[in-house]
Amino acid sequence: MTEGRGRARAIVLAGPSGTGKTSIARRLVGEVPQYVFSVSATTRPRRGGEKDGVDYHFVGSEEFDELVRNGELLEWADVHGHRYGTPETSVRQALAEGRHVVLDIDVQGARQVRASAPDALRVFVLPPSAKALVGRLSGRGTEARTELMRRIRNAREELLEAPSFDHVVVNRDLDEAVLQVRRFIEGGGGPAPTEETEPVEQAVDRLRAEIHAALAVMDAMT
């Protein structure tokens, strides 16, 4: 596959927490020099091992307010009780340098990007199952039970956005998911990924039903 060929674009990777979209984004940037990661600003507290300016720009509420007032964010949203936003200057600069900018954002932000940057390529990342989603979220060990439950409930609603995206990828295997996203961006060349036979709408309905059942079990255990 020709590395990063084609005009530079903003690449939006969106989906619920626990789908692995951040892992896909990091792999894209790590494998291809023409790809650059867009570091979001957030009011969320820093987790263990995270670095300011690398994982996120960690800011206070007042500083975030100022970014919004000054029109410095390409998009921003309140997600799981914290605010996240994409600094516009760094995105525009990378595009001007001919580099694909990978945005790892939530579905609310993806809607705003569609309005402010209609030429952006939007890819929705689905988990293969609710079990995989819950397992990834639980395995991180970074959220209290209340926060974990909120993220799972939000995921059930966020899945409804999948059919409106340009492409959908099921993150069953990270290597395959990364390859498929690269094909969406670059086109042609390289081995074809495994075709998904389940229609997007059907996959969404199945996952939402699985999440509903998982939440019922978790609520019963409370």
C-alpha positions as CSV (number, residue, x, y, z in Angstrom):
1,M,0.0,0.0,0.0
2,T,1.4,3.4,-1.0
3,E,2.0,5.3,2.3
4,G,-0.4,8.2,2.9
5,R,-1.1,8.9,-0.8
6,G,-3.8,11.3,-1.8
7,R,-4.7,14.8,-0.7
8,A,-4.4,15.6,3.0
9,R,-7.6,15.2,4.9
10,A,-9.0,15.3,8.4
11,I,-9.7,11.7,9.4
12,V,-12.4,11.4,12.1
13,L,-12.4,8.2,14.2
14,A,-15.5,8.2,16.4
15,G,-17.5,5.7,18.4
16,P,-18.3,4.8,22.0
17,S,-15.7,4.4,24.7
18,G,-14.2,1.0,24.6
19,T,-14.3,0.4,20.9
20,G,-10.5,0.8,20.5
21,K,-10.6,3.9,18.3
22,T,-7.6,5.4,20.2
23,S,-5.6,2.3,19.5
24,I,-6.4,2.5,15.8
25,A,-5.4,6.2,15.7
26,R,-2.1,5.6,17.5
27,R,-1.3,2.8,15.1
28,L,-2.0,4.9,12.0
29,V,0.2,7.7,13.3
30,G,3.0,5.3,14.3
31,E,3.1,3.4,11.0
32,V,2.9,6.2,8.5
33,P,4.9,9.5,8.7
34,Q,2.2,11.4,6.7
35,Y,-0.3,10.8,9.5
36,V,-0.4,13.1,12.5
37,F,-2.5,12.8,15.7
38,S,-4.7,15.6,16.7
39,V,-4.2,16.1,20.4
40,S,-7.5,17.2,22.0
41,A,-8.0,19.6,24.8
42,T,-9.9,18.3,27.8
43,T,-11.1,19.2,31.3
44,R,-10.9,15.5,32.3
45,P,-8.4,14.7,35.0
46,R,-5.2,13.1,33.8
47,R,-5.1,9.3,34.2
48,G,-2.0,7.4,35.3
49,G,0.6,7.3,32.6
50,E,-1.0,10.0,30.5
51,K,1.2,12.9,29.3
52,D,0.1,16.5,28.8
53,G,0.5,17.5,25.2
54,V,0.8,13.9,24.1
55,D,-2.4,12.2,25.1
56,Y,-4.4,15.4,25.7
57,H,-3.9,19.0,26.5
58,F,-5.2,19.0,30.1
59,V,-6.8,22.3,30.9
60,G,-9.1,23.8,33.5
61,S,-12.7,24.8,33.0
62,E,-11.8,28.5,32.7
63,E,-9.1,27.9,30.1
64,F,-11.5,25.7,28.1
65,D,-14.1,28.4,28.3
66,E,-11.6,30.8,26.8
67,L,-10.8,28.4,23.9
68,V,-14.5,28.3,23.1
69,R,-15.0,32.1,23.3
70,N,-12.0,32.7,21.1
71,G,-13.2,30.3,18.4
72,E,-10.0,28.2,18.8
73,L,-11.8,24.8,18.7
74,L,-12.8,23.0,15.5
75,E,-15.3,21.1,17.6
76,W,-16.1,20.5,21.3
77,A,-18.5,18.6,23.4
78,D,-19.4,17.6,26.9
79,V,-18.8,13.9,27.2
80,H,-19.3,11.7,30.3
81,G,-19.3,14.9,32.4
82,H,-16.1,16.4,31.0
83,R,-15.4,18.7,28.0
84,Y,-13.3,17.7,25.0
85,G,-12.3,19.8,22.0
86,T,-10.1,19.8,18.9
87,P,-7.7,22.8,18.6
88,E,-8.2,24.1,15.1
89,T,-4.8,25.8,14.5
90,S,-2.9,22.5,14.7
91,V,-5.3,20.7,12.4
92,R,-5.1,23.4,9.7
93,Q,-1.3,23.6,10.0
94,A,-0.9,19.8,9.5
95,L,-3.2,19.8,6.5
96,A,-1.3,22.7,5.0
97,E,1.9,20.6,5.4
98,G,0.2,17.8,3.4
99,R,-0.4,15.4,6.3
100,H,-3.5,13.5,7.2
101,V,-4.8,14.6,10.6
102,V,-6.3,11.8,12.7
103,L,-9.0,13.0,15.1
104,D,-10.0,10.5,17.9
105,I,-13.3,12.1,19.1
106,D,-16.8,11.3,20.3
107,V,-19.9,11.3,18.1
108,Q,-21.0,14.7,19.2
109,G,-17.7,16.2,18.0
110,A,-18.0,14.2,14.7
111,R,-21.3,15.9,13.9
112,Q,-19.7,19.3,14.4
113,V,-16.7,18.4,12.2
114,R,-19.1,17.4,9.4
115,A,-20.5,20.9,9.5
116,S,-17.2,22.8,9.9
117,A,-15.0,20.5,7.7
118,P,-17.4,18.7,5.2
119,D,-14.4,17.2,3.3
120,A,-13.3,15.3,6.4
121,L,-13.5,11.5,6.2
122,R,-15.6,10.1,9.1
123,V,-15.1,6.5,10.2
124,F,-17.3,5.0,12.9
125,V,-15.6,2.2,15.0
126,L,-17.8,-0.6,16.3
127,P,-17.0,-3.3,18.8
128,P,-17.6,-6.9,17.7
129,S,-19.9,-7.4,20.7
130,A,-21.2,-5.8,23.9
131,K,-19.0,-8.3,25.8
132,A,-15.9,-7.0,24.1
133,L,-17.0,-3.4,24.8
134,V,-17.7,-3.9,28.5
135,G,-14.5,-6.0,28.8
136,R,-12.3,-3.2,27.4
137,L,-13.9,-0.6,29.6
138,S,-13.7,-2.7,32.7
139,G,-10.1,-3.8,31.9
140,R,-8.8,-0.3,31.8
141,G,-9.5,0.1,35.5
142,T,-9.6,3.9,35.2
143,E,-13.3,4.6,36.1
144,A,-15.4,4.0,39.2
145,R,-18.4,1.7,38.7
146,T,-20.8,4.7,38.3
147,E,-18.7,6.2,35.5
148,L,-18.3,2.8,33.9
149,M,-22.1,2.3,33.9
150,R,-22.6,5.8,32.4
151,R,-20.1,5.1,29.6
152,I,-21.9,1.8,28.7
153,R,-25.3,3.5,28.7
154,N,-24.0,6.3,26.5
155,A,-22.5,3.7,24.2
156,R,-26.0,2.3,23.6
157,E,-27.2,5.6,22.3
158,E,-24.0,6.6,20.5
159,L,-24.2,3.5,18.3
160,L,-27.3,5.0,16.6
161,E,-24.9,7.4,14.8
162,A,-23.0,4.7,12.9
163,P,-25.2,4.7,9.7
164,S,-24.6,8.4,9.2
165,F,-20.8,8.0,8.8
166,D,-18.8,7.6,5.6
167,H,-17.5,4.2,6.7
168,V,-17.9,1.7,9.5
169,V,-15.2,-0.6,10.7
170,V,-15.6,-3.4,13.3
171,N,-12.6,-3.6,15.6
172,R,-12.5,-7.3,16.0
173,D,-8.8,-7.5,15.3
174,L,-6.6,-4.4,15.6
175,D,-4.3,-5.2,12.7
176,E,-7.2,-5.8,10.4
177,A,-9.1,-2.7,11.6
178,V,-6.0,-0.5,11.0
179,L,-5.6,-1.9,7.5
180,Q,-9.2,-1.3,6.7
181,V,-9.1,2.3,7.9
182,R,-6.0,2.9,5.8
183,R,-7.8,1.6,2.7
184,F,-10.7,4.0,3.4
185,I,-8.2,6.8,3.5
186,E,-5.7,5.8,0.8
187,G,-7.6,3.4,-1.4
188,G,-6.3,0.6,-3.5
189,G,-3.2,-1.6,-2.9
190,G,-2.5,-4.1,-0.3
191,P,-4.5,-7.2,0.8
192,A,-8.2,-6.8,1.1
193,P,-9.5,-7.0,4.6
194,T,-12.2,-9.5,5.6
195,E,-15.6,-8.3,4.4
196,E,-18.2,-7.7,7.0
197,T,-21.4,-9.5,6.0
198,E,-23.6,-8.0,8.8
199,P,-25.4,-4.8,7.6
200,V,-24.5,-1.7,9.7
201,E,-28.1,-1.2,10.9
202,Q,-28.4,-4.9,11.9
203,A,-25.1,-4.7,13.8
204,V,-26.2,-1.6,15.7
205,D,-29.5,-3.3,16.7
206,R,-27.7,-6.4,17.8
207,L,-25.1,-4.5,19.9
208,R,-27.7,-2.3,21.5
209,A,-29.7,-5.3,22.5
210,E,-26.6,-7.0,23.9
211,I,-25.7,-3.8,25.9
212,H,-29.2,-3.6,27.2
213,A,-28.9,-7.2,28.5
214,A,-25.4,-6.5,30.0
215,L,-26.7,-3.5,31.8
216,A,-29.6,-5.4,33.3
217,V,-27.1,-8.0,34.7
218,M,-24.8,-5.2,36.1
219,D,-27.8,-3.4,37.6
220,A,-28.9,-6.6,39.3
221,M,-25.4,-7.0,40.8
222,T,-25.5,-3.5,42.4
